[in-house]
């Protein structure tokens, strides 16, 4: 099919015709259950309260430039986000995307240090495998080598700071505490090497996203990270664009770690996909410093705090809270883990099932005994996605990286409104897909056919 839209990815796109609940139909009437949709569609595809709020806002005031105006929708959503932080944060900046929300976080940190007289604090530290957005700046500071190779100078400190992935790396250490210390020490070494007087912040995903595959750190890791940032006078910034706002069974994912970051970026589920929206929150320490200037935060954007987007965001978050969906995700997240582990445990190419709440990942390996990843030229992620489409399930397939090579995984991040029957349906189709892939990997002729998407 010819398209005037520039190609992105190797998958041949399918026309989306309509969507209801947790299902999407293509233009041929074929229906797919949505197991992820980019971890965005947290409330499914037919939430009347959100569409009503958007229509009402469009009819009242669709757009008013925030250089002059604020809106009831923006103020209400900001108040809700701050209230849910239980005193950790005090101010909000809205953005049209998660990438921009992370950029805002970095700009807040930079302006904060300059106002306080720390002109040299410019370095942003992140971890290996981290992905914080698609802009030049967020790609540059992150550790996702495959996505940044065309756009940045190459290596930076992020590649030396270890992600705390127990499945991949614990076997080299005697205890979990030893492994945690190793990961924390890798950060401290980079701070010392760069000079703490030159380091602005440490930017980290509270729960890993699509690159590392829903990696959660063992208890104690984030405590030590927070203390290290305080020791060296560095701001702690959390990227919760994917894992925040209920996705992990906590409203903010950092609540599970009992820490208090300085700045946080959230997005994706904030408006449940009904509008492009994200937000950056900062604590009193940062906010008071920024607002000490007459000009306040030196930042602008045409669609910052867009009226309709904020109306959708407020309606979505209000719906999440009024229907106790964060608690539902927490409870059903345990159920989802148990059925995935039970049904996938005996498959030879499934190395690990991990995650928290409704942010799960299934890591696929060539050798289960050795945790050996597939090579990139085996195209396992592409095979999984195509077979998943044939099985009428939308799968978020990822090609990540480990110290042992390429690591393919499937991200499962269903809508918060999923029933247990729908989670069972997702599990059944995931199992059928991976079972088929496992069989095809041992049959070269059939495997070639599996790389052909449905018509």
C-alpha positions as CSV (number, residue, x, y, z in Angstrom):
1,X,0.0,0.0,0.0
2,X,1.3,3.4,-1.0
3,X,1.2,6.1,1.7
4,X,2.2,9.8,1.7
5,X,3.2,9.4,5.4
6,X,6.9,8.7,5.9
7,X,7.6,5.2,6.9
8,X,8.3,4.4,10.6
9,X,9.2,0.9,11.5
10,X,9.1,-2.3,9.4
11,X,5.5,-3.2,10.1
12,X,2.9,-2.6,7.3
13,X,0.3,-0.4,8.9
14,X,-3.4,-1.4,9.1
15,X,-6.2,1.0,8.7
16,X,-8.0,1.6,12.0
17,X,-11.8,2.0,11.4
18,X,-13.4,2.0,14.8
19,X,-12.8,1.1,18.4
20,X,-15.1,0.3,21.4
21,X,-14.1,-0.8,24.9
22,X,-10.9,-2.8,24.7
23,X,-11.3,-3.7,21.0
24,X,-10.2,-2.1,17.7
25,X,-11.6,-3.0,14.3
26,X,-9.7,-2.5,11.0
27,X,-11.2,-1.4,7.7
28,X,-12.0,-5.0,6.8
29,X,-14.0,-5.5,9.9
30,X,-11.4,-7.7,11.7
31,X,-11.5,-7.1,15.5
32,X,-8.4,-7.1,17.7
33,X,-8.2,-7.1,21.5
34,X,-5.8,-4.3,22.6
35,X,-3.2,-5.6,25.1
36,X,-1.2,-2.4,25.1
37,X,-1.7,0.3,22.5
38,X,1.5,2.1,23.5
39,X,0.5,2.0,27.2
40,X,-1.9,4.9,26.4
41,X,-5.5,3.8,26.1
42,X,-6.0,3.3,29.9
43,X,-9.8,3.7,29.7
44,X,-10.5,2.0,26.4
45,X,-12.1,3.5,23.4
46,X,-15.7,4.5,24.3
47,X,-15.6,6.6,27.5
48,X,-18.5,8.9,27.2
49,X,-17.5,11.2,30.1
50,X,-14.3,12.1,28.3
51,X,-15.9,12.8,24.9
52,X,-18.6,14.8,26.6
53,X,-16.0,16.9,28.4
54,X,-14.1,17.5,25.2
55,X,-17.2,18.5,23.2
56,X,-18.3,20.9,26.0
57,X,-14.8,22.5,26.0
58,X,-14.7,22.8,22.2
59,X,-18.0,24.5,22.2
60,X,-17.0,26.9,25.0
61,X,-13.4,27.7,24.2
62,X,-11.3,25.3,22.1
63,X,-8.0,27.2,22.4
64,X,-6.8,30.3,24.2
65,X,-3.1,31.1,24.3
66,X,-1.6,30.4,27.7
67,X,0.7,33.4,27.4
68,X,-2.4,35.4,28.4
69,X,-5.1,32.9,29.6
70,X,-5.5,29.9,31.8
71,X,-8.6,27.7,31.9
72,X,-10.8,25.9,34.3
73,X,-9.8,22.6,32.7
74,X,-6.1,23.2,33.1
75,X,-6.4,24.5,36.7
76,X,-8.7,21.6,37.7
77,X,-6.3,19.0,36.3
78,X,-3.2,20.6,37.9
79,X,-5.0,20.7,41.3
80,X,-5.9,17.0,40.9
81,X,-2.3,16.0,40.0
82,X,-0.9,18.0,42.9
83,X,-3.4,16.6,45.4
84,X,-2.7,13.1,44.4
85,X,1.0,13.6,45.2
86,X,0.1,14.0,48.9
87,X,2.4,17.0,49.4
88,X,5.4,15.8,47.4
89,X,4.8,18.3,44.5
90,X,3.4,21.8,44.4
91,X,3.4,23.0,40.7
92,X,2.6,21.6,37.3
93,X,3.7,22.4,33.7
94,X,1.6,20.9,30.9
95,X,3.0,19.7,27.5
96,X,1.6,18.0,24.4
97,X,3.8,14.9,24.7
98,X,5.9,12.8,27.1
99,X,9.1,13.8,25.3
100,X,8.3,17.4,25.9
101,X,7.4,16.7,29.6
102,X,10.9,15.2,30.1
103,X,12.5,18.2,28.3
104,X,10.6,20.5,30.6
105,X,11.9,18.5,33.6
106,X,15.5,19.0,32.4
107,X,14.9,22.7,31.7
108,X,13.4,23.2,35.2
109,X,16.6,21.6,36.7
110,X,18.8,23.8,34.6
111,X,17.0,27.0,35.5
112,X,16.9,26.0,39.2
113,X,20.7,25.6,39.4
114,X,21.4,28.8,37.5
115,X,19.2,30.9,39.7
116,X,21.0,29.4,42.7
117,X,24.4,30.3,41.2
118,X,25.5,26.8,40.1
119,X,26.4,27.7,36.5
120,X,28.4,24.6,35.8
121,X,25.6,22.1,36.7
122,X,24.8,21.0,33.2
123,X,25.3,17.2,33.0
124,X,22.2,14.9,33.0
125,X,22.9,11.4,34.1
126,X,20.6,8.4,33.1
127,X,21.0,4.7,33.0
128,X,21.9,2.2,30.3
129,X,18.9,1.1,28.3
130,X,16.9,4.2,29.3
131,X,14.6,5.9,26.8
132,X,13.3,9.3,27.8
133,X,11.9,10.6,24.5
134,X,12.5,11.2,20.8
135,X,13.8,14.8,20.8
136,X,17.5,15.4,20.2
137,X,18.1,16.3,23.9
138,X,16.2,13.4,25.4
139,X,17.8,10.9,23.0
140,X,21.3,12.3,23.7
141,X,21.1,11.9,27.5
142,X,19.4,8.5,27.3
143,X,20.9,5.0,26.9
144,X,18.8,3.6,24.1
145,X,21.6,3.1,21.6
146,X,19.6,1.8,18.7
147,X,17.3,4.9,18.6
148,X,20.0,7.5,19.2
149,X,22.7,6.2,16.8
150,X,21.6,8.5,13.9
151,X,21.1,11.6,16.0
152,X,23.6,12.0,18.9
153,X,27.4,12.0,19.3
154,X,27.4,8.4,20.6
155,X,28.6,7.3,24.0
156,X,27.9,9.2,27.2
157,X,27.8,8.5,30.9
158,X,24.4,6.7,30.7
159,X,26.0,3.6,29.2
160,X,28.1,3.2,32.3
161,X,25.3,3.5,34.9
162,X,23.7,0.1,35.4
163,X,20.0,-0.7,35.2
164,X,19.0,-2.7,38.2
165,X,17.6,-5.8,36.4
166,X,17.6,-8.8,38.7
167,X,16.7,-11.3,35.9
168,X,19.6,-10.4,33.7
169,X,22.4,-9.6,36.0
170,X,21.9,-11.0,39.6
171,X,23.7,-14.3,38.8
172,X,27.1,-12.5,39.0
173,X,26.5,-11.5,42.7
174,X,26.2,-13.5,45.9
175,X,23.2,-11.5,47.3
176,X,20.6,-9.0,46.1
177,X,22.1,-6.4,48.3
178,X,25.5,-6.9,46.6
179,X,23.9,-6.3,43.3
180,X,22.0,-3.2,44.4
181,X,25.3,-1.8,45.8
182,X,27.0,-2.5,42.4
183,X,24.3,-0.6,40.5
184,X,24.3,2.3,42.9
185,X,28.1,2.4,42.9
186,X,28.0,2.7,39.1
187,X,26.0,5.9,39.5
188,X,28.3,7.3,42.2
189,X,31.4,6.6,40.0
190,X,29.9,8.7,37.2
191,X,29.0,11.5,39.5
192,X,32.6,11.5,40.9
193,X,34.1,11.2,37.4
194,X,32.0,14.1,36.1
195,X,32.4,16.1,39.3
196,X,29.3,16.7,41.4
197,X,29.6,20.4,40.8
198,X,28.9,19.7,37.1
199,X,25.9,17.3,37.5
200,X,22.4,18.8,37.3
201,X,20.3,15.7,37.8
202,X,19.8,12.0,37.7
203,X,16.9,11.0,35.3
204,X,15.5,7.6,35.8
205,X,12.4,5.5,34.9
206,X,10.7,4.4,38.2
207,X,9.6,1.2,36.4
208,X,11.3,0.4,33.1
209,X,9.4,1.0,29.9
210,X,9.6,-0.5,26.4
211,X,13.4,-0.6,26.2
212,X,14.3,-2.5,29.4
213,X,10.9,-4.3,29.5
214,X,9.0,-3.3,32.7
215,X,12.0,-3.8,35.0
216,X,11.3,-3.1,38.6
217,X,14.1,-2.6,41.1
218,X,14.5,-4.7,44.2
219,X,13.6,-3.0,47.5
220,X,16.3,-0.7,48.8
221,X,17.6,0.4,45.4
222,X,15.6,3.6,45.1
223,X,16.3,4.5,48.8
224,X,20.0,4.5,48.1
225,X,19.6,6.4,44.8
226,X,17.6,9.1,46.6
227,X,20.3,9.4,49.4
228,X,23.1,9.5,46.8
229,X,21.4,12.5,45.0
230,X,21.0,14.3,48.3
231,X,24.7,13.6,49.2
232,X,26.0,15.1,46.0
233,X,23.3,17.9,45.7
234,X,21.8,16.5,42.5
235,X,18.1,16.7,41.6
236,X,16.2,13.4,41.3
237,X,13.9,13.4,38.3
238,X,11.6,10.5,37.6
239,X,10.3,9.6,34.2
240,X,6.9,8.2,34.7
241,X,5.5,9.0,31.3
242,X,4.7,5.3,30.8
243,X,4.5,3.9,34.3
244,X,2.7,6.8,36.1
245,X,-0.9,7.7,36.9
246,X,-2.2,4.3,37.9
247,X,-0.4,2.0,35.4
248,X,1.6,0.1,38.1
249,X,-1.3,-0.1,40.6
250,X,-0.1,3.1,42.3
251,X,-1.2,6.6,41.2
252,X,2.4,7.6,41.0
253,X,4.8,4.7,40.6
254,X,7.3,6.1,43.1
255,X,4.8,5.5,45.9
256,X,5.8,1.8,45.9
257,X,9.4,2.9,46.5
258,X,8.6,5.3,49.4
259,X,10.8,8.2,48.0
260,X,10.2,11.9,47.3
261,X,11.6,13.0,43.9
262,X,12.2,16.6,43.0
263,X,10.6,16.5,39.6
264,X,8.5,14.0,37.8
265,X,7.2,13.7,34.2
266,X,3.9,11.9,33.4
267,X,2.0,11.4,30.2
268,X,0.4,8.7,28.0
269,X,-2.5,7.8,30.2
270,X,-3.1,11.3,31.5
271,X,-5.8,11.9,28.9
272,X,-6.2,8.1,28.1
273,X,-5.3,8.7,24.5
274,X,-8.3,11.0,23.8
275,X,-6.0,14.0,23.4
276,X,-2.2,14.4,23.3
277,X,-1.1,15.6,26.8
278,X,1.6,15.2,29.4
279,X,2.7,17.0,32.5
280,X,5.8,17.8,34.6
281,X,5.5,18.3,38.4
282,X,8.0,19.8,40.7
283,X,8.4,20.2,44.4
284,X,8.4,23.4,46.5
285,X,12.2,23.6,46.5
286,X,12.2,23.9,42.7
287,X,9.0,25.8,42.3
288,X,9.8,28.5,44.8
289,X,13.2,29.1,43.2
290,X,11.7,29.3,39.7
291,X,8.9,31.6,40.8
292,X,11.4,33.9,42.6
293,X,12.1,35.3,39.2
294,X,9.6,37.9,37.9
295,X,9.5,36.0,34.6
296,X,9.0,32.6,36.3
297,X,9.8,29.5,34.2
298,X,11.5,30.5,30.9
299,X,9.5,28.1,28.7
300,X,6.7,28.4,26.1
301,X,4.8,26.4,23.6
302,X,1.8,27.0,21.5
303,X,-0.2,24.0,22.8
304,X,1.1,24.0,26.4
305,X,-2.0,23.5,28.6
306,X,-4.4,23.3,25.6
307,X,-8.0,23.7,26.7
308,X,-9.5,20.6,25.1
309,X,-6.5,18.4,26.0
310,X,-6.7,19.5,29.7
311,X,-10.5,18.9,29.7
312,X,-9.9,15.4,28.4
313,X,-7.2,14.9,31.0
314,X,-9.3,16.1,33.9
315,X,-12.2,13.9,32.8
316,X,-10.0,10.9,32.4
317,X,-8.3,11.3,35.8
318,X,-11.5,12.0,37.5
319,X,-13.0,8.8,36.0
320,X,-9.9,6.8,37.2
321,X,-10.3,8.1,40.8
322,X,-14.1,7.9,41.1
323,X,-14.1,4.3,39.8
324,X,-11.2,3.2,42.0
325,X,-9.3,2.0,39.0
326,X,-5.8,2.3,40.5
327,X,-6.9,-0.2,43.2
328,X,-8.4,-2.4,40.4
329,X,-5.1,-2.3,38.5
330,X,-3.2,-3.3,41.6
331,X,-5.5,-6.2,42.3
332,X,-5.9,-7.4,38.7
333,X,-2.2,-6.9,38.1
334,X,-1.4,-9.8,40.5
335,X,-4.0,-11.9,38.7
336,X,-2.5,-11.0,35.3
337,X,1.0,-12.0,36.5
338,X,-0.2,-15.3,37.9
339,X,-2.0,-16.4,34.7
340,X,0.8,-15.2,32.4
341,X,3.4,-17.1,34.5
342,X,1.3,-20.2,34.7
343,X,0.5,-20.4,31.0
344,X,3.9,-19.3,29.7
345,X,6.2,-21.0,32.3
346,X,6.8,-24.1,30.2
347,X,7.5,-22.5,26.9
348,X,11.2,-22.8,26.0
349,X,11.6,-19.2,24.6
350,X,10.0,-17.4,27.6
351,X,12.8,-16.3,29.9
352,X,11.0,-14.0,32.3
353,X,7.6,-12.5,33.0
354,X,7.9,-9.3,35.1
355,X,6.5,-5.9,35.9
356,X,4.0,-4.3,38.2
357,X,0.3,-3.6,37.9
358,X,-0.8,-3.4,34.3
359,X,2.8,-2.9,33.0
360,X,4.1,-6.3,32.3
361,X,6.8,-7.7,30.0
362,X,7.5,-11.1,28.6
363,X,11.2,-11.6,27.8
364,X,11.9,-14.0,24.9
365,X,15.2,-15.9,24.9
366,X,17.0,-18.3,22.6
367,X,18.3,-20.3,25.5
368,X,16.3,-20.4,28.8
369,X,19.1,-22.0,30.7
370,X,21.6,-19.3,29.7
371,X,19.2,-16.4,29.3
372,X,20.7,-16.0,25.9
373,X,18.9,-13.5,23.7
374,X,18.0,-13.9,20.1
375,X,20.2,-12.2,17.5
376,X,18.8,-9.1,15.8
377,X,18.8,-10.8,12.4
378,X,16.3,-13.4,13.6
379,X,13.6,-10.7,13.7
380,X,11.7,-12.3,16.6
381,X,9.9,-9.1,17.5
382,X,8.5,-8.6,14.0
383,X,7.5,-12.3,13.9
384,X,5.6,-12.0,17.2
385,X,3.8,-8.9,16.1
386,X,2.7,-10.4,12.8
387,X,1.5,-13.6,14.3
388,X,-0.2,-11.7,17.0
389,X,-2.2,-9.7,14.4
390,X,-3.2,-13.1,12.8
391,X,-4.4,-14.1,16.3
392,X,-6.4,-10.9,16.6
393,X,-4.3,-9.3,19.4
394,X,-2.4,-6.0,19.3
395,X,1.0,-6.6,20.9
396,X,3.7,-4.0,21.7
397,X,6.8,-5.9,20.7
398,X,10.2,-4.5,21.6
399,X,13.8,-5.1,20.7
400,X,15.8,-4.2,23.8
401,X,19.4,-4.6,24.8
402,X,21.3,-6.5,27.5
403,X,25.0,-7.0,28.2
404,X,24.6,-10.3,26.4
405,X,23.1,-8.8,23.2
406,X,19.7,-8.1,21.8
407,X,16.8,-9.0,24.0
408,X,13.3,-9.3,22.5
409,X,10.2,-8.8,24.7
410,X,6.5,-8.2,24.6
411,X,5.0,-5.3,26.6
412,X,1.6,-6.0,28.0
413,X,-0.2,-2.8,29.3
414,X,-3.9,-3.3,28.9
415,X,-6.6,-0.7,29.6
416,X,-7.5,-0.3,33.3
417,X,-11.1,-1.2,32.6
418,X,-10.2,-4.8,31.5
419,X,-12.3,-7.5,33.1
420,X,-10.7,-10.8,34.2
421,X,-12.4,-12.4,31.2
422,X,-10.7,-9.9,28.9
423,X,-7.4,-10.5,30.7
424,X,-7.9,-14.3,30.2
425,X,-8.5,-13.6,26.5
426,X,-5.3,-11.5,26.2
427,X,-3.4,-14.3,28.0
428,X,-4.8,-17.0,25.7
429,X,-3.9,-15.1,22.5
430,X,-0.5,-14.2,23.8
431,X,0.2,-17.9,24.6
432,X,-1.1,-19.0,21.2
433,X,1.2,-16.4,19.5
434,X,4.3,-17.3,21.5
435,X,3.7,-21.0,21.0
436,X,3.4,-20.5,17.3
437,X,6.6,-18.5,17.3
438,X,8.4,-21.2,19.3
439,X,7.4,-23.8,16.7
440,X,8.3,-21.6,13.7
441,X,11.8,-20.9,15.0
442,X,12.5,-24.5,14.4
443,X,11.0,-24.6,10.9
444,X,12.9,-22.3,8.5
445,X,10.3,-22.6,5.6
446,X,7.3,-21.8,7.8
447,X,9.2,-19.1,9.6
448,X,9.7,-17.1,6.3
449,X,5.9,-17.1,5.9
450,X,5.4,-15.9,9.4
451,X,7.1,-12.6,8.6
452,X,4.2,-11.7,6.2
453,X,1.5,-9.6,7.8
454,X,-2.2,-10.2,7.3
455,X,-3.9,-8.7,4.3
